[in-house]
Each structure stands twice: as C-alpha cells, then as structure tokens.
Amino acid sequence: MFSMFSKIMGCLALFGALLVLALSGLPLRAPTKVDAAPAVVEVGVVTLQPQAQRLTSELPGRTKAWLTAEIRPQVGGIVQQRLFTEGAEVEAGEVLYMIDPATYQAAFDQARASTAEALAALDSARLKAARYAELVKIDAISQQDNEDAQASLQSAQAAYQAAQAAEKSARIDLAYTRVTTPIAGRVESSSVTPGALVTASQDTALTTVQQLDPLYVDITQTSAEVLRLKRELAEGRLSKAGDNEARIVLRLEDGSEYAHAGRLQFSGASVSQSTGSVTLRAVVPNPDGLLLPGMYVRAVLEEAVDEQALLVPQRAVTRSHSGATSVLLVVDGKVEQRQIVVGRSVGNQWWVGSGLAAGEQVIVEGGQKVRVGDAVHSLAIAPADEQAADLAVNAVH
C-alpha cells in the first residue's frame, strides 16, 4: 500500500514539474526558422540625355493659286467661237474666244481712211505754208496771208494726230475681239457658249485661268502661339530655324503626307481682329498638279530648335485626376516620385517642359511593383529596346 502511495506521489510530482515548465513559457517544441529578408526588385530605367529637337507646329491652311486671271471681254458683241478645251493647260497670249469682229473691222477701216485724209490735208497745208513763207519775204503776199497759212498747217497737224489716235483706238478694239489669256495655266469651265451676247467689262467672267505650279498655302497661327514662340526665342531656350524661310510639310485631307516640301515665304505683320490669328504664307511646288486651289491642308511648320530638349517615354508618365503629370525616378537606389510639366508629343515620347534634368533615371518598367521609398536595382534600357517595347504594347492594344 505504501508502494502504491509512492507511485501516485511520483506521478503528481512529474505532472507538477511539467505544469511549472509550461507556465514559465519555455518552448515545448523545436524552434522554427527565421523568415528571409525580401529580395530587391529590379526596374528598367531610361537615363535622360539632352538632344537637339525641332519645334514644329501643325496648323490649318488653304491652298491658293499662284496667279489667277478672270477672263472678261473688253468689247461687246456676239461670241463666235470658244477656242479652248475646259480644264486644259493654256499658254500666255493664247486666244480663248472670238467675238464677231465685223463692226470693229468697219470702224477700223473708217479710222484708217480718216487718217489718210488727214495726212493728205497735212501735206497740202505744209506745202502752202512753205510757199507763203518765201513769198512774204519779197512782199508778194501780205503778212496776214502768211500767218493764216502757218495756222492752217498747225491745224492740219493736230487733225492728223487725232486721226492717228482714232485709228489706234479702233485697232485696239478690233484686237479685243480676240479674247486672250494674260497668263499660262489651267483654264476652268466656260460661262458662255458661241452665240452669247457679251458686253465690255461685264461682272461675270467668261472663264478663269489659274497657274497651279507652284501654289500658295495660306496658314493661320494664333497670336498666343506667336507670343510664346517669340518669348522662348528671346529667353534663349530656342534657337531660330531660319529667317522667314522655315521648311513646311503638308498633310492632305486623307491624312497622307504631300511629297514636295514647301518654304515659308512671309509672316503677317498684323493680327486679325475677328479671329485673333496671324496669316502665314508658304510656297509649295505642285509639278504633278495634285493640289488644287481651295483644298484644306495641315501644314507642319518648323519654327525653332531646342538644343537641350529632354524626351521621356510616354508610358513612364502618369496623370492624376487633377491633370498633374508625374514620373518615378531612381535616386540613390530608391524610388522617388516627381511631378513634371510636359509639352507636345514627339513620336512615343513627351517633350519635358520642366521637372527633370539630364542624367536622371526614369523608371519605364516595373514601376507597378514598387512604391515610393523602396530600394530597387536599376537596369538600363536602350532606346531601341524602349521603342520595341512601345510597339509591342501598341500592338496588344
């Protein structure tokens, strides 16, 4: 019995010892391994490098003929013939219409006869005046008779000059029955047909001839844009591309690019009060006749050059709900967010106005996996790789 009591006491003692160990917080199992430190994330970066960048503006414009001549009759009469094909090319001086010349021919013949008559009277008056001048010297005639003869000579000379002028006028009117074009170019449709009655200097043109090679392109630019450009040139941020000789490229209505580049000829000296814009005029070659007057075009105008332009990939730039733009940078091995100001797009990049400096590293890949302040390992991405990645993204979308 004592033996049984001893066993019970031993078990109670063992249980108490275990209970003390449990209450003391000592581990009852083997310790676990400590978690490993997180790995540093790799991000792809582009190092900004300054580069010369041309400042261009895409502006609306209208084409205009180099020369335009509205053909109107200078004498009245019946149109006998139309001597051109509508839409064809004509040469300067080419006859386009024939007006019935009968009455003008008769008037010219009469004027020419009057001239001959006046010339005969002049010859007679000249001989008489010469004879009387000799006779008065020997007192064969009176001084009054000689003076009358000399006055008759002067009157005959004036009559002859008037007859010559009338003949010349009649000749001009007769020539005007042949309606010619003063310029070479393409002739438009005719507003009259043979048999129509026309009058001198009428309001309605018979047709129009336009010279289409080269062509003018009239472009409009806002006065605010002109002020911005002048301010940046004055501050030295931009250098001028040329003295009113900037190169332009046209984009046609279907979106295609016109094959022949033009040159800016002049810039307007005043601002339109109705539109608030300045008119620019360019000259564009048109050897193929593709452009026609009145066509709407977009003119890409080279205005200036920024020798230290910074371009950042568009996919590296984020825009907030308020419209603020920012990028993620790697600065001293850590992620930093910075707000920037961007201007126009250049291909798949933004032209940075302010907020970034040359040599800084902009995150273009892996930015969604990191937060501001995280330590990262930057991996440089070549410009060619960046363009290829953008093409792949665009293809997916």
ROLO-129333 format. One record per residue (C-alpha): residue in one letter; x, z, y; residue number from 0. Coordinates in Angstrom, 2 decimals, padded with zeros to 5 digits, always signed. Layout:
<sites>
  aa        x        z        y    i
   A        X        Z        Y  NUM
...
</sites>
This chain:
<sites>
  aa        x        z        y    i
   M  +000.00  +000.00  +000.00    0
   F  +002.87  +000.78  +002.24    1
   S  +004.32  -002.57  +001.31    2
   M  +001.14  -004.35  +002.35    3
   F  +001.15  -002.50  +005.66    4
   S  +004.74  -003.58  +006.31    5
   K  +003.92  -007.26  +005.78    6
   I  +000.98  -007.07  +008.19    7
   M  +003.13  -005.45  +010.85    8
   G  +005.79  -008.13  +010.40    9
   C  +003.28  -010.91  +010.94   10
   L  +001.94  -009.20  +014.06   11
   A  +005.48  -008.83  +015.41   12
   L  +006.19  -012.56  +014.83   13
   F  +002.91  -013.55  +016.50   14
   G  +003.70  -011.35  +019.49   15
   A  +007.12  -012.93  +019.85   16
   L  +005.60  -016.40  +019.84   17
   L  +003.00  -015.33  +022.39   18
   V  +005.72  -013.97  +024.69   19
   L  +007.66  -017.24  +024.45   20
   A  +004.53  -019.25  +025.27   21
   L  +003.68  -017.09  +028.28   22
   S  +007.25  -017.29  +029.55   23
   G  +006.91  -021.14  +029.98   24
   L  +009.67  -022.09  +027.56   25
   P  +009.19  -025.53  +026.04   26
   L  +007.80  -025.65  +022.56   27
   R  +008.85  -029.37  +022.07   28
   A  +011.81  -031.58  +022.74   29
   P  +012.29  -032.69  +026.45   30
   T  +011.23  -036.30  +027.43   31
   K  +013.47  -038.92  +029.11   32
   V  +013.62  -039.13  +032.95   33
   D  +011.95  -042.35  +034.41   34
   A  +014.47  -045.05  +035.54   35
   A  +014.84  -045.99  +039.27   36
   P  +012.80  -049.11  +040.31   37
   A  +014.71  -052.44  +040.44   38
   V  +015.49  -054.07  +043.84   39
   V  +013.17  -057.07  +044.50   40
   E  +014.71  -060.49  +045.18   41
   V  +013.26  -062.52  +048.05   42
   G  +014.01  -066.06  +049.15   43
   V  +015.18  -066.38  +052.77   44
   V  +016.00  -069.16  +055.21   45
   T  +018.72  -068.49  +057.79   46
   L  +017.69  -069.85  +061.18   47
   Q  +020.09  -072.34  +062.71   48
   P  +019.67  -073.88  +066.20   49
   Q  +019.24  -077.64  +066.27   50
   A  +018.51  -080.35  +068.83   51
   Q  +014.80  -081.09  +068.84   52
   R  +012.98  -083.75  +070.86   53
   L  +009.91  -082.58  +072.74   54
   T  +007.11  -085.08  +072.20   55
   S  +003.52  -085.27  +073.37   56
   E  +000.74  -087.25  +071.69   57
   L  -001.51  -088.49  +074.46   58
   P  -004.61  -090.72  +074.56   59
   G  -004.30  -094.17  +076.11   60
   R  -005.86  -097.60  +076.55   61
   T  -004.19  -100.97  +076.28   62
   K  -004.34  -103.33  +079.24   63
   A  -003.34  -106.97  +079.63   64
   W  +000.00  -107.70  +081.27   65
   L  -001.64  -110.35  +083.50   66
   T  -005.34  -111.18  +083.92   67
   A  -006.84  -114.19  +085.72   68
   E  -010.59  -114.62  +086.19   69
   I  -011.21  -118.36  +086.48   70
   R  -013.71  -119.26  +089.24   71
   P  -014.47  -122.64  +090.81   72
   Q  -013.21  -123.25  +094.35   73
   V  -015.60  -126.14  +094.94   74
   G  -019.21  -126.61  +093.93   75
   G  -020.59  -129.25  +091.62   76
   I  -021.66  -130.15  +088.10   77
   V  -019.31  -129.22  +085.23   78
   Q  -018.47  -132.43  +083.41   79
   Q  -016.11  -131.14  +080.72   80
   R  -014.73  -127.98  +079.15   81
   L  -011.21  -128.84  +078.03   82
   F  -010.15  -125.75  +076.03   83
   T  -010.94  -124.00  +072.77   84
   E  -012.25  -120.48  +073.22   85
   G  -009.72  -117.90  +072.04   86
   A  -006.82  -120.35  +072.13   87
   E  -003.49  -120.00  +073.92   88
   V  -003.18  -121.97  +077.16   89
   E  -000.24  -122.75  +079.41   90
   A  +000.00  -122.12  +083.15   91
   G  -001.45  -125.10  +085.07   92
   E  -003.48  -126.36  +082.13   93
   V  -006.87  -127.88  +083.05   94
   L  -009.78  -125.85  +081.69   95
   Y  -012.82  -127.51  +083.35   96
   M  -013.60  -130.78  +085.08   97
   I  -016.16  -130.71  +087.92   98
   D  -017.80  -134.01  +088.92   99
   P  -015.30  -135.42  +091.47  100
   A  -017.40  -138.29  +092.85  101
   T  -018.40  -136.76  +096.18  102
   Y  -014.95  -135.25  +096.71  103
   Q  -013.29  -138.57  +095.93  104
   A  -015.51  -140.26  +098.53  105
   A  -014.72  -137.59  +101.10  106
   F  -011.02  -138.03  +100.44  107
   D  -011.21  -141.81  +100.76  108
   Q  -013.04  -141.44  +104.08  109
   A  -010.49  -138.93  +105.35  110
   R  -007.65  -141.21  +104.35  111
   A  -009.27  -144.15  +106.24  112
   S  -009.71  -141.94  +109.28  113
   T  -006.03  -141.10  +109.13  114
   A  -005.10  -144.77  +109.01  115
   E  -007.36  -145.45  +112.00  116
   A  -005.84  -142.59  +113.94  117
   L  -002.34  -143.85  +113.11  118
   A  -003.19  -147.32  +114.44  119
   A  -004.58  -145.84  +117.65  120
   L  -001.42  -143.74  +117.97  121
   D  +000.84  -146.78  +117.61  122
   S  -001.15  -148.64  +120.31  123
   A  -001.04  -145.66  +122.65  124
   R  +002.69  -145.25  +122.08  125
   L  +003.44  -148.91  +122.97  126
   K  +001.25  -148.77  +126.06  127
   A  +002.83  -145.53  +127.23  128
   A  +006.32  -147.01  +126.78  129
   R  +005.40  -150.19  +128.68  130
   Y  +003.80  -148.30  +131.56  131
   A  +006.83  -146.04  +131.82  132
   E  +009.01  -149.11  +132.54  133
   L  +006.51  -150.71  +134.94  134
   V  +006.17  -147.62  +137.10  135
   K  +009.92  -147.70  +137.72  136
   I  +009.61  -151.03  +139.58  137
   D  +006.36  -150.07  +141.23  138
   A  +004.47  -152.70  +139.18  139
   I  +001.73  -150.12  +138.45  140
   S  +000.58  -147.02  +140.15  141
   Q  +001.77  -143.57  +139.18  142
   Q  -001.79  -142.68  +138.19  143
   D  -001.97  -145.51  +135.64  144
   N  +001.28  -144.33  +134.06  145
   E  +000.08  -140.75  +133.82  146
   D  -003.17  -141.91  +132.21  147
   A  -001.17  -143.88  +129.61  148
   Q  +001.01  -140.87  +128.80  149
   A  -002.07  -138.64  +128.42  150
   S  -003.67  -141.21  +126.11  151
   L  -000.54  -141.10  +123.94  152
   Q  -000.74  -137.32  +123.59  153
   S  -004.45  -137.54  +122.76  154
   A  -003.74  -140.15  +120.07  155
   Q  -001.02  -137.93  +118.59  156
   A  -003.47  -134.97  +118.38  157
   A  -006.15  -137.19  +116.81  158
   Y  -003.67  -138.39  +114.20  159
   Q  -002.66  -134.81  +113.32  160
   A  -006.32  -133.81  +112.97  161
   A  -006.94  -136.80  +110.70  162
   Q  -003.95  -135.83  +108.57  163
   A  -005.30  -132.25  +108.24  164
   A  -008.74  -133.54  +107.24  165
   E  -007.16  -135.80  +104.64  166
   K  -005.14  -132.92  +103.24  167
   S  -008.26  -130.73  +103.02  168
   A  -010.15  -133.50  +101.23  169
   R  -007.23  -133.96  +098.82  170
   I  -007.24  -130.21  +098.02  171
   D  -010.99  -130.21  +097.39  172
   L  -010.59  -133.19  +095.10  173
   A  -007.81  -131.41  +093.19  174
   Y  -010.05  -128.33  +092.83  175
   T  -012.44  -130.37  +090.71  176
   R  -009.80  -129.89  +088.02  177
   V  -010.11  -126.13  +087.33  178
   T  -006.72  -124.91  +086.05  179
   T  -005.31  -121.57  +084.90  180
   P  -002.62  -119.93  +087.06  181
   I  -001.10  -118.02  +084.12  182
   A  -000.33  -118.59  +080.46  183
   G  -002.19  -116.54  +077.90  184
   R  -005.25  -116.32  +075.69  185
   V  -008.47  -117.76  +077.08  186
   E  -011.75  -115.96  +076.41  187
   S  -015.23  -117.39  +075.89  188
   S  -016.76  -119.68  +078.48  189
   S  -019.74  -118.56  +080.57  190
   V  -020.84  -122.15  +081.31  191
   T  -021.29  -125.40  +079.42  192
   P  -020.99  -129.02  +080.59  193
   G  -023.90  -129.86  +082.88  194
   A  -023.98  -126.44  +084.55  195
   L  -024.02  -126.24  +088.33  196
   V  -021.29  -124.05  +089.79  197
   T  -020.57  -123.00  +093.35  198
   A  -017.37  -122.23  +095.20  199
   S  -016.05  -118.65  +094.70  200
   Q  -019.12  -117.57  +092.75  201
   D  -019.34  -113.99  +091.44  202
   T  -019.49  -114.98  +087.77  203
   A  -016.17  -116.11  +086.31  204
   L  -016.17  -119.29  +084.24  205
   T  -013.77  -117.64  +081.80  206
   T  -010.82  -115.21  +081.75  207
   V  -007.20  -115.77  +080.75  208
   Q  -005.08  -112.79  +079.71  209
   Q  -001.37  -112.57  +078.99  210
   L  -001.03  -110.26  +075.97  211
   D  +002.71  -110.10  +075.35  212
   P  +003.82  -107.60  +076.45  213
   L  +000.92  -105.22  +077.10  214
   Y  +000.45  -102.23  +079.36  215
   V  -000.65  -098.90  +077.89  216
   D  -002.22  -096.53  +080.43  217
   I  -001.79  -092.92  +079.25  218
   T  -003.25  -089.74  +080.73  219
   Q  -001.46  -086.37  +080.73  220
   T  -002.91  -083.11  +082.06  221
   S  -001.40  -081.69  +085.22  222
   A  -000.89  -078.35  +083.41  223
   E  +001.30  -080.05  +080.81  224
   V  +003.28  -081.78  +083.56  225
   L  +003.87  -078.42  +085.29  226
   R  +005.01  -076.79  +082.03  227
   L  +007.46  -079.58  +081.33  228
   K  +008.90  -079.53  +084.86  229
   R  +009.28  -075.72  +084.73  230
   E  +011.17  -075.78  +081.42  231
   L  +013.41  -078.56  +082.68  232
   A  +014.16  -076.57  +085.85  233
   E  +014.97  -073.45  +083.82  234
   G  +017.42  -075.39  +081.68  235
   R  +015.55  -074.77  +078.43  236
   L  +015.08  -078.50  +078.04  237
   S  +017.19  -081.50  +078.95  238
   K  +015.56  -084.70  +080.20  239
   A  +015.30  -087.57  +077.73  240
   G  +015.61  -090.25  +080.45  241
   D  +014.68  -091.26  +083.99  242
   N  +011.17  -092.65  +083.52  243
   E  +012.49  -094.60  +080.55  244
   A  +011.18  -092.48  +077.72  245
   R  +010.50  -094.19  +074.41  246
   I  +006.93  -094.17  +073.10  247
   V  +005.43  -094.89  +069.70  248
   L  +001.79  -095.90  +069.35  249
   R  -000.66  -094.68  +066.72  250
   L  -003.58  -097.05  +066.26  251
   E  -007.25  -096.19  +065.76  252
   D  -006.90  -096.37  +061.96  253
   G  -004.06  -093.80  +062.03  254
   S  -001.28  -096.29  +061.34  255
   E  +001.89  -096.47  +063.41  256
   Y  +002.46  -099.57  +065.51  257
   A  +005.61  -101.41  +064.52  258
   H  +007.03  -102.01  +068.01  259
   A  +008.14  -099.13  +070.22  260
   G  +007.47  -099.24  +073.96  261
   R  +009.07  -097.80  +077.07  262
   L  +007.52  -095.66  +079.78  263
   Q  +007.51  -097.69  +082.98  264
   F  +006.37  -095.17  +085.58  265
   S  +004.59  -091.87  +086.06  266
   G  +001.77  -091.46  +088.54  267
   A  +002.54  -089.68  +091.81  268
   S  -000.88  -088.04  +092.20  269
   V  -003.40  -086.08  +090.14  270
   S  -006.90  -087.43  +089.60  271
   Q  -009.42  -085.18  +091.34  272
   S  -012.11  -085.96  +088.77  273
   T  -010.09  -085.46  +085.56  274
   G  -007.13  -083.31  +086.65  275
   S  -004.72  -085.67  +084.90  276
   V  -001.74  -087.85  +085.75  277
   T  -001.60  -091.50  +084.70  278
   L  +001.48  -092.79  +082.90  279
   R  +002.05  -096.50  +082.27  280
   A  +004.12  -097.90  +079.41  281
   V  +005.08  -101.42  +078.43  282
   V  +004.74  -102.33  +074.75  283
   P  +005.80  -105.61  +073.06  284
   N  +002.96  -107.50  +071.35  285
   P  +004.61  -110.53  +069.70  286
   D  +002.12  -110.65  +066.82  287
   G  -000.97  -110.33  +069.01  288
   L  -002.14  -107.29  +067.05  289
   L  -003.01  -105.31  +070.17  290
   L  -005.92  -106.38  +072.36  291
   P  -006.85  -105.15  +075.85  292
   G  -009.14  -102.13  +075.84  293
   M  -008.02  -100.71  +072.47  294
   Y  -007.83  -096.92  +072.13  295
   V  -004.41  -095.68  +071.02  296
   R  -002.46  -092.42  +070.76  297
   A  +000.94  -092.59  +072.40  298
   V  +003.72  -090.32  +071.12  299
   L  +005.90  -089.81  +074.17  300
   E  +009.45  -088.43  +074.05  301
   E  +009.71  -086.17  +077.11  302
   A  +012.78  -083.94  +076.73  303
   V  +015.29  -082.41  +074.30  304
   D  +015.77  -078.72  +073.36  305
   E  +019.39  -078.42  +072.25  306
   Q  +018.88  -074.90  +070.77  307
   A  +015.48  -075.21  +069.09  308
   L  +014.62  -072.83  +066.22  309
   L  +012.27  -074.03  +063.48  310
   V  +010.68  -071.68  +060.95  311
   P  +008.80  -072.80  +057.80  312
   Q  +005.04  -072.66  +058.32  313
   R  +004.45  -070.81  +055.04  314
   A  +006.64  -067.96  +056.29  315
   V  +004.35  -067.32  +059.27  316
   T  +001.22  -065.18  +059.00  317
   R  -001.55  -064.95  +061.57  318
   S  -003.68  -061.87  +062.18  319
   H  -007.39  -061.77  +063.03  320
   S  -006.44  -061.41  +066.70  321
   G  -004.37  -064.59  +066.51  322
   A  -000.95  -062.90  +066.65  323
   T  +001.73  -064.58  +064.53  324
   S  +004.48  -062.72  +062.68  325
   V  +007.16  -063.18  +060.03  326
   L  +009.02  -060.93  +057.57  327
   L  +012.78  -060.65  +058.03  328
   V  +015.62  -059.17  +056.02  329
   V  +017.59  -056.88  +058.34  330
   D  +020.40  -054.78  +056.87  331
   G  +018.97  -055.27  +053.38  332
   K  +015.48  -054.06  +054.30  333
   V  +012.20  -055.78  +055.10  334
   E  +011.18  -055.89  +058.77  335
   Q  +008.07  -057.41  +060.33  336
   R  +008.26  -059.05  +063.74  337
   Q  +005.75  -060.76  +065.97  338
   I  +006.77  -064.20  +067.26  339
   V  +005.39  -066.92  +069.51  340
   V  +005.15  -070.38  +068.00  341
   G  +004.56  -073.67  +069.77  342
   R  +003.90  -077.04  +068.23  343
   S  +004.35  -078.01  +064.61  344
   V  +007.26  -080.19  +063.51  345
   G  +006.51  -081.51  +060.03  346
   N  +006.08  -078.44  +057.81  347
   Q  +007.71  -076.08  +060.32  348
   W  +006.76  -074.24  +063.50  349
   W  +008.78  -074.61  +066.69  350
   V  +009.53  -070.99  +067.69  351
   G  +008.95  -070.13  +071.33  352
   S  +010.24  -066.53  +071.26  353
   G  +010.77  -063.56  +068.94  354
   L  +013.57  -064.90  +066.73  355
   A  +017.27  -065.57  +067.15  356
   A  +019.77  -067.83  +065.45  357
   G  +021.30  -066.38  +062.29  358
   E  +018.31  -064.18  +061.33  359
   Q  +016.95  -064.37  +057.80  360
   V  +013.25  -065.17  +057.44  361
   I  +011.52  -064.44  +054.11  362
   V  +009.80  -067.53  +052.71  363
   E  +009.44  -066.48  +049.04  364
   G  +008.48  -063.12  +047.54  365
   G  +007.02  -061.70  +050.73  366
   Q  +003.80  -060.76  +048.94  367
   K  +005.75  -058.47  +046.58  368
   V  +007.36  -056.28  +049.24  369
   R  +006.35  -054.01  +052.07  370
   V  +007.94  -053.22  +055.41  371
   G  +010.93  -050.91  +054.87  372
   D  +011.56  -051.88  +051.22  373
   A  +015.12  -052.56  +050.17  374
   V  +015.47  -056.14  +048.96  375
   H  +018.09  -058.54  +047.75  376
   S  +018.01  -061.81  +049.74  377
   L  +018.54  -065.15  +048.04  378
   A  +019.34  -068.08  +050.37  379
   I  +017.11  -071.16  +050.06  380
   A  +018.49  -074.52  +051.09  381
   P  +016.37  -076.64  +053.49  382
   A  +015.95  -079.27  +050.76  383
   D  +014.59  -076.63  +048.35  384
   E  +012.25  -075.35  +051.08  385
   Q  +010.84  -078.84  +051.69  386
   A  +010.39  -079.40  +047.96  387
   A  +008.52  -076.10  +047.66  388
   D  +006.24  -077.03  +050.54  389
   L  +005.49  -080.37  +048.92  390
   A  +004.63  -078.63  +045.67  391
   V  +002.31  -076.20  +047.49  392
   N  +000.62  -079.06  +049.32  393
   A  +000.19  -080.95  +046.04  394
   V  -001.51  -077.93  +044.46  395
   H  -003.88  -077.53  +047.39  396
</sites>
